Amino acid sequence: MFNKGNALFNMKKYNEALDQYQKYIDEDPESHSINGLYGKAKTYLALDSKDDAENNIQKALELMPDHPDLIRLKKEIDKHI
């Protein structure tokens, strides 16, 4: 589901991508949350929904504060707020 979310994101089918990322998180919240939240954050940023992007990246950073991809996306989101 994560890869399907990424494929939909790349096709600019953002709402469908969000659905797939959420399904991915729901499938196994303990191990899928970080990637799913990252996918949702980048998708919300693409939709110009900065508050939702910020909320999702913050949740991901709470789980793994030193993850370089999360930190990079957080900086990108911060530029748009």
Residue pairs with C-beta under 8 A, 6 or more apart in sequence:
1 20
1 21
1 23
1 24
1 27
2 20
2 21
2 24
2 32
2 35
2 36
2 39
4 20
5 17
5 18
5 20
5 21
5 24
5 36
5 39
5 43
6 17
6 39
8 14
8 16
8 17
8 20
9 17
9 39
9 42
9 43
9 46
12 46
14 43
14 46
14 47
17 39
17 43
18 40
18 43
18 44
20 39
21 36
21 37
21 39
21 40
21 43
22 36
22 40
24 32
24 35
24 36
24 39
25 32
25 33
25 36
25 37
25 40
33 59
33 60
33 63
34 60
34 63
34 64
34 67
34 70
37 56
37 57
37 59
37 60
37 63
38 56
38 57
38 60
38 69
38 70
38 73
40 52
40 56
41 52
41 53
41 54
41 56
41 57
41 60
41 73
41 77
42 53
42 73
44 50
44 52
44 53
44 56
45 53
45 73
45 76
45 77
45 80
48 80
50 77
50 80
50 81
53 77
53 80
54 77
54 81
57 70
57 73
57 74
57 77
58 74
60 67
60 70
61 67
61 70
61 71
61 74
64 70
